[in-house]
Amino acid sequence: MATRKAAGTAKNLTDSNPQYLGIKKHDGEVVSAGNILLKQRGSKYEAGKNTYFGKDYTIHAKTEGKVKFTEKRHMNFDNTWKKKKVVNVITG
């Protein structure tokens, strides 16, 4: 008979990789076409002028210019207003 219980394996010892989410280019910074402006989960920020969404809600610049963060008013289904954050690239 064994005097000690057999040791099992621990399942929660490995750590997952960081996600590196957040704003990559801030307000007023000059960007070129294709630059990543923001990485997010879900559409917390909307893609505005001269920007587009990637497949994982990452916002990229379509053209070169300066980054501009704005807010727009959005009507909810219960007739209340909500502010939505928008990322734009201003050319010129």
C-alpha positions in Angstrom: 0.0 0.0 0.0 1.2 3.5 -0.8 1.6 5.9 2.1 1.0 8.9 -0.1 -1.6 9.9 -2.8 -0.4 10.2 -6.3 0.4 13.7 -7.5 -1.9 15.0 -10.3 -1.2 17.8 -12.9 -2.2 21.4 -12.3 -4.3 22.8 -15.1 -4.2 26.6 -14.3 -0.5 27.3 -14.2 -0.1 28.7 -17.8 -0.6 32.4 -18.5 -2.3 33.7 -21.6 -0.7 36.3 -23.8 -1.7 40.0 -23.4 -4.1 41.5 -25.9 -2.5 44.9 -26.5 -5.8 46.7 -26.9 -6.3 50.5 -26.9 -5.6 53.7 -28.8 -2.5 53.4 -30.9 -2.5 56.9 -32.6 -3.8 59.9 -30.6 -5.6 63.1 -31.5 -3.6 65.3 -33.9 -1.0 62.6 -34.9 -0.1 62.3 -38.5 -0.9 58.8 -40.0 -0.4 57.2 -43.4 -2.8 54.9 -45.2 -3.2 51.5 -43.5 -2.0 52.5 -40.0 -3.8 51.0 -37.1 -5.5 53.8 -35.1 -7.3 51.7 -32.4 -7.6 48.1 -31.3 -10.8 47.2 -29.4 -13.3 44.4 -28.6 -16.7 45.3 -30.0 -17.5 48.7 -31.4 -16.8 51.1 -28.5 -15.5 53.5 -31.1 -17.0 54.0 -34.6 -15.1 54.3 -37.8 -15.6 57.8 -39.2 -14.3 59.6 -42.3 -11.4 58.1 -44.1 -11.3 55.1 -41.7 -12.5 51.5 -41.8 -13.1 48.5 -39.5 -11.0 45.4 -39.6 -12.5 42.0 -39.0 -11.8 42.2 -35.2 -13.1 45.8 -34.9 -9.7 47.3 -35.3 -9.9 50.8 -36.9 -7.5 51.6 -39.7 -6.7 54.7 -41.7 -7.8 54.8 -45.4 -5.8 57.8 -46.3 -3.0 59.9 -44.9 -3.8 62.8 -42.6 -4.3 63.8 -39.0 -6.3 61.7 -36.5 -9.4 63.5 -35.0 -11.6 62.0 -32.2 -15.1 63.3 -32.1 -18.5 62.4 -30.6 -21.8 62.2 -32.4 -25.3 61.9 -31.0 -27.2 58.7 -31.5 -30.9 58.0 -31.0 -31.7 54.9 -29.0 -34.8 52.8 -29.6 -36.5 54.2 -26.5 -36.1 57.8 -27.9 -33.2 58.8 -25.6 -29.9 60.3 -26.9 -26.6 58.7 -26.4 -23.1 60.0 -27.4 -21.0 57.7 -29.6 -17.2 58.1 -30.0 -16.0 58.4 -33.6 -12.4 58.2 -35.0 -11.8 60.3 -38.2 -8.8 61.0 -40.4 -8.7 64.6 -41.6 -6.8 65.1 -44.9 -5.2 68.3 -46.1 
